[in-house]
Amino acid sequence: MLKGTFFCVDAHTCGNPVRLVTSGHPNLLGQTMSEKRQHFLREYDWVRKALMFEPRGHDMMSGAFLYPPCADNADASILFIETSGCLPMCGHGTIGTITAAIESGLLTAKIPGKLIIDVPAGQINIEYQQTGEKVDWVKIYNVAAYLAHQDKILDIPGLGVLKVDVSYGGNYYVIVDPQENFPGLRHWSAGDILKWSPIVRKAAQEKLSCVHPHDPTVSGISHVLWTGDTLSDGSNGANAVFYGDKAIDRSPCGTGTSARMAQLYTKGLLKVGDEYTHESIIGSQFVGCIEAETTVGEHQAIVPSIKGWARIIGKNAITVDDADPYAYGFQVV
Ligand code: PYC
């Protein structure tokens, strides 16, 4: 039986995929995107798996559904989907979604160049520049970011002791800076990052609890951010973000850049107004900025912004049919 046909605009943000699903939206219950995300995860996770996993997707695949706004002041809402689940917030996903939606005529801003978007992690403001039919760049004023744990020690069997921080930028990141047992991301292969990240993440999850003070459904360390030397002109920092079971972000990672800026701000290495050009494993760049200081619960926090670009690479009509033994996808882990 045909379970659904999903039309998609496929794009990438600075190298990382964004599959904007333009039809087949499940009817989600809830007043907020956080509630709708919970409903999707309970009832419709098969849609995510079918569209993100092989053979229709791959280890790095991520995407989004655009929904009507939840709040009166908003233009639209985004539900993020990817191989590991539904992220509360995704920076590269937002840049790709907004670009693909505007260029495809699916979203029109009430005020050209400005949008207010509801996401599961809260509400974000967007600025974008359009020339003709193309969106040149998208700038996200992200949810507040804060450093949750500082200078914590993890003992990793086979690797040794690591000193790490944990920071929130829309997802919780364990951040590993170069040190005795980690020479920096440019000295490791992608295979090294894939090998050690799940082990470091598990050790951090077991030792360091993280629950967002405003939304307990946003909890737990999901991403590992490794730092190191830059490749590209103008970069202030470089990172490789591991997420899901086998994914390394090809973009500089919007929520990761937000988390990184919150870490550097709390440690006195960045201040309000500073720009931070952050580079990915492939050398692509986002421009981050610390827009303002704020608080999250009892934590000192920042309002980060991230600016980047995306390009549409194709259109897809994906069918999910029970006659296919792999209709709901698989992963080779
Ligand atoms: O850009 O926020 C991001 C992101 C999260 C996971 C992959 N990209």
Residues whose N, C-alpha, C, O or C-beta is under 5 A from the ligand:
A	BS01	PYC	M89 C90 G91 H92 G93 Y243 D249 C253 G254 T255 G256
